[in-house]
Amino acid sequence: TPPHPALPIPPHRLPFPSHTPPRGDPMRSALLLCALAASAALADPIPVRLERTDDGWRLLRGGEPYVIRGAGGSNDLELLAESGGNSIRTWGVGPETRALLDRAHELGLTVTLGIWLQHERHGFDYDDPKRLAQQAETVRRAVLEHRDHPALLAWGLGNEMENDTAGEKPALWAHLQELAAMVKELDPHHPTMTVIAEIGADKAAKIHRLCPDIDIVGINAYGGAPTVGRRYAEQARRAAGEPVRPYVVTEFGTTGQWEVRKEPWGAPVEPTSTAKGAHYRAAAEAVLRDPLALGSYVFLWGHKQEATATWHGMFLPTGEKLEPVDVMTEVWTGEPPENRSPRIERLELVGGNVRAPGSTLEARLSASDPDGDPLEVEWFLKHEQTEYKSGGDDEAVPPRVEGALRSGSLSGAQVRLPRREGGYRLFVIVRDGKGAAATGNLTLYAGDPTPTPTPT
């Protein structure tokens, strides 16, 4: 294959002064040579390889041991680096990928570059040779375009594409092996990884048996993240014996909305941001203790609507960080951040959470700030999500209920339910005014949530 062209330096990184010398000036020529030299240096890949140890594996990047202290997402990379993170994980390749790689490299971060593999629940068919060939070409082009970037750590082939009907098809695993072999031929300097949703249905065993060119097993785990390493090793050994391949926990965070208690009307019960922090810590520390683990990527270094707008995000849409950011900073650096997030010690309703439409209810709140900062509070009522998607698929953001809040303070709130029957959620956000916050919510139902029996 032809050599990859040198990566251009983005305009904001060119080492020219604000007033560039005119053409013919010796200073201009010298500066241009510096820029070209920097561009050529940026094109040199940093080799990454796996090394077996007495009891497991480790990554070597540029010949030096490298433990992944990563996050999924690309928001606020400066804060990630300041917090002790050293890597990000992406899910796909697009027009913005080059700029993201450049920015990561500028901040001393690496990138596990995800290449999206299609899902059958979205209409793909792993038994269709034509579509497999098209997907392989997409992978080939992505590797050729980005294989020489010094920020590149590993290739992430797909994300949870086995987590539907495709997982039972031999064609999916055969295709994954073909892709991994192709990637290793095109780029022998970076390991291959695929990402599965937990390890049910013997998925880790299938990778060991059927995909010899997958170097690293990426596992997305939430409620089971603190124990996934032990369970993974047991499954892999039963299937293939030794050596068990190294793994990375490629997504972890709070317990997922599919794993928690549900209300009778189907609404999952979400922990506060303060309570979530403990689960983040348990998962991250378990991975660091496991010699088979190469590290982890916390989810999500950003925000998104998934069951609620606050479930998995480590930041609010308005930019404030939450308790999980503080926890990961301490895990990565051994020290808490200078400004710590507010905490919610108690959030509860007075009385039950099923009420008559139009009735008024009271919520009680106890919140504090570890640094003694004065706190501000925001309360609001939203409609409950009407359609919970799977696998992180896009969800519509439920609207707020205007005019529902009667009063709100740091001690609690009074809210009037709409007269329209259905599920609702009362949210509270506590902010310290310095870029940190805490969140919590309460599930509510106006009317009778008992399902109407279906006539027989």
N, C-alpha and C positions, 0 to 999 in steps of 0.2 A: 504494500500500500504506500502511497506517496507520503512524504513527511508532512506533519501538521504545520501550517504556517505559524509564524511568530504571533503571539497575542498582542494586539495593540494596547497601548496605555490609554485609558479613558482621558478625555481632555482635562478633567480636573486634577489629574495626577501628573501631567507633563511638567517637568522641572524647569519651566520657563518663568521668568519674572512677569509681573503684571504688565510691564511695558517691554515687549520683546524687541531685541536689537534689530535694526533693519537688515535686509538682505545684503550680503557681502561683508558684514561686520564679523570679525573673527570670533567674537563672543557668541554670536548666533550659531555659528558652525559648531563651536564647542558644546553649546547647550543641546543642539540637535544630536550630536554624537552621544551625549549622556542619555538622552531620551531613548535613542535606538538601543543603546546598551542595556538600559533598564528593561525595555520591551523584550529583548532577546533573553535576558535573565528570567523574566517572568514566564517564558515559554518552556523552561526546563522543568520536566516533571520531577517530583520527589518520589522515589520508589517506596512502595509499601509492601511488606511481605509478612507472612505468618511464621512464627517459630514455636516449635514444641518445647515445653518446659518439663520438669520432672513430674508435675501434677496437672498440667493443663496446656494453655497456649498464651502467647502474647503477640501483639502487633509490633512491628518495627517499622518506623517511618524515617526514611533517611538514615537507617541503621540504628536509630535510637528507640528505646521502648516507648510506646504510646498507648495510654489508656483513654478511651473515649469518655469524655465528660460533656455530653452533647444535649441538644435540644432539637425538637422538630419544629420547623418554622423558620422564617427569615425576618421577623420583626425585631427591631431594637437590638441589632447585633453588637452595638457598642456596649450595651448593658450586659449582654451575655458574656462578652470577653472580660468586662470588669468584675463580673460575678464568679469568675473562675471556670466558665465553660470554654471548651476548646474546639467544638465541632458542631455542625448543623446537619440535619437530614432533610432532603427534599423528596417529593413524590413524583415529579415529572420534569421533563426538559422542554424548554420553550425559548422564546426570543429574549427573555430576561435572564436566562441562565448564565451567560457570560459575565454580565455585570455583577451578578450575585457571587460568582466565583472570585472575580476580581476584588470585590468588597471584603469577602471572607478572608482572602489572602492578605489584604491590607491590614486586617485586624488580628492576624495570627490564628485564624480559624481554619479548620479543614471542612470538607463537605463529603458526606456520603451521598452521591448523586443518584437519585432515584430515576429510573426509566419506567414509566407507567406501562403495565401490561393490562390489557382489557379484561373486563369481568363479564361473565355470561349473563348475569342479572341485568346488565346494560345492553344486551343484545348480541354479544360476541359468541362465537361458536368455535371451541377448540378442536372440533372434528372437521373444520373447513380448511383444507390445505392452502387455498388462496389467501384467506385472511391471516393464516399463520405466516405465510411468506411476506405479506405486507408488514406485519408486526416485526418480523425479524429485520426487515430493511430499516424500519424506524429505529430499532436498537442499534444497528450497524452505524447509521448516520450519527446518532448521538455519541457513540463511542469515538468515532473518528474526529468529531468536532471538539470534544473536550478531554481526550485522553492525556494530553500533555500539560494540562493546567496544574500548577504546583499546589493548589488548594485541594485537589482531588484526593480523597482518602480511599474510597471503595465505590463499587458499582452496586446499586440497589435494584435488582431486577424484579419489578412488580411489588405490589402491596395487597395482600389478602385476596388475590384473584382466585385462590383455591376455596374461599369461604362461601361458596355457593355450589351449584351443580357441577362446576368444573372440577372440584376437588376429588370427585369419584372417577374422573376420566383419566385413563392412562395417557391419553394424548396431551393433557396439560403438562404432566411431569416430563414426558419425552420432549415436548417443545421447550420447557424450561432448561433441560439439559443441553439441548442444541444451542440455545441462546448463550448459556454460560460458556460452552466450549468456544463459540464464536468470539465472545468478548475476551476470553483469555488469549486467543490467538491474535486479536487485534491489539490488545493491551496486556502484555505480560507483567506490567509493573504495578497493577492494582488488583486487589482481591475481588471476587464476585460474592454477592450476597443476595438472597431472596428473603422476602418478609412474609410471614404467615400470621394468621390470627390465632393466638394461643397454640396449643399443640394437640387438640382433640383430633379424633379420627386418624390417629397415627401419622400425622403430617410430618413430624420430624423424622420418623422412621422412613417414610417414603423418600424424603430428600436424601437420607443416607444410602438407601438402596438404589435409587433411580437417577440421582443427579450428582455424579462424582465430581463434576466441575463447579459445583457450588461450594465455595470455600468456607463461608460463614452463614449460619442460620440466624436470620433476624426474626425476632418474636415480639409481636404486639401483645402485651399482657397488662391487665388492670387490677381487678380484684385479686387475681392469682399471681401477681408479679413477685411478691416476696418469696414464693416457693417454686417459681417456674424453672429455675436452673436445675434444681434437684429432679423435678419431674421430667424435664427435657433429657437429662443424662440417662435416667432410667429407661426411657422409651428408646433412645438411640442405641443404648447398649443391647437391649433385647433384640433390636432389629439387625444390628450390624456389628456388634462387638466393639472392640477398640481399633483405632482411636475414635473417640467421639469428637466431632468437629466443634470448633469454638462457636459461641453464639453471642449475639448482641441483643439486649432488650431494646427494640427499636421504637416502641411507644410504651410509656407507663405514666401513671398519674393517679387520680382518685379512682375509686370503684366506679365502673361504668354504669350507665343508666339501665343497661340490660341485666345488671347483677344485683340491683338493690330491691328493697321492698317497694311494691306498687300499691297505690290506693285502689279501692274498688272500681274507680272509674278509669284505671290504667295509668295514672300519673306516677312516675317514679319519684321517690323522695330523695332530694339532693342534700348532701352535707354542706355545712358552711365552709367558707374558704379556710377558716381556722382548723376545722376538723380534717379537711383534706390534707393539710400539711403533714400529719402523722403518717398517712399512707404513702405519700411521696417519699418521706424519709426512709420508711421501712423497705420499700422497693429498691431505692438507690443504694442503700447500705448493703442489702443482700447481694446485689450484683457485684459490688466492689470486693466482697469477700470470696467470690467464686472464681477459682483459677481457670474454669472453662470460659468465663465471660471476658469479653474484650472491652466492656463498658456499656453505656446505655444512652438513649435519647429520650429526654423527658418530653411529655406532650401536655399542652401545646404552648410553645413560646409565642403567644399571640392570643387571639380570641376567635370564637366561631359560635354559631348557633347549632347546637346538637342536644336535643331534648330541651335545654334552656340556653340562654345566651351566656351563662356563667359556668356551665358544668365542667368543661375541660380547659377553658382558657386560663392561663396564668396571669393575664392582664385583662382589664376592662376595655371595652371599645373606646373609652375616653382616654386610655393610655396608662392608668394607674396600675402598678404591680400589686399582686396579691400574696398571701402567705406562702404558697408553694415556691415562689421566687426566692424568698428569704431562706426557706429550708434548703433549696438546692445550692444557694450561695454558701451556706454553712457546710453542707456535705462536700462541696468542691474545694473550698478554701480552708475549712476548719474554723472560720470566724463568721459571725452574723454580719449582715450589711450594716452600714452606718445608720441608715434610717430604716427602722423595722415597720412592718405593716400593722395596722390596727388589728384587734382581735375581737371576735364575738364569742362571749362566754355563754350567753343564753339567748335563744330566740324561740318564743312559744306563743300559742294562742290561749286566750282565756276562754275555756269551753271547747267544744268540738269543732272540727273543720268542715262539717256538713251543716249548712244553714239554709233558712228559707230565702228565696230570692228577695232582694231589696232590704235584707236585714243588715244591721251594723255589728261589726265584730271588733274585738280589741286584741292587739298583739303586744307582747312585752319583750323588751330588748335590754341586754346588758352587754356593753362594749367598752373597751379600754384601749389605750395606746402604750406599748412598752417603753416608748421614749418620753411619755408625758405630753405629747403634742395635743393641742386642742382639736376636737373632732367635729366634723359636720356629718349630717345624716340625710339620706334621701330615701323616701318610701314611694313605691308605686305598685299598682295592680295591673297584671297582664292576663289576657286569655291564655288558657292552657294550650299547649301544642295539640293540634288535631291529628297529626300524622307523624309518628316517630319513624324515621328512616333507619336503615341498617348500614353498617360499614362506613359510617362517616359521610354518607351521601348528603347533598345539600338539602337543608330544610328551610321552609319559610319562617320568618321571624314573627311570632304572634304579636298583635298590636297591644298597646297599653289601653287601659280603660280610663278614659278621661273623666274627671270629676268624682272619682271614687274615694279619694283620700279626704277624710274629715279633719284629721290632725296627725302630726308626726313629730317625734323628737328622739333624743338619744335614750329615752326610757321606754318608748313604745309608739304605737299608732292606733288610730281608729279609722276603719275603712267600711264603706257601705258597699255591699255586694250589688251587682246589677240585677235587674228584674228578669233578665234573660237566664234561663236555666243552663247550667254547664259548669265546666271546670275552670278554675282561675288559680293564679299564683301571686302571692304577695311578696314582693322583693324589698330588701333593704340593702343599701350601700353606705358604708361608713368610711369617710375619707379623712386623712390627716392633713391635707393641704400641701403636702410635700411630695406627692407622687405615689402614695401608697394607699391601699384601701382594704376593706373586708366586705364580704358579701354573704348573704343568706336568703332563703326564701321559704315560704310556707304554702303547702297545697291546700286548696279550698274547693268546695263544690256548693253551688247554689241550686237547691232543689233536691230531688231524690236520685242518688246515683245507682240505685238498684236496677239492673237490666230488666227490661220488660220481657216476660217469657214469650218464646216464639210459639204460635199456635201449632198444634200437631194435627 
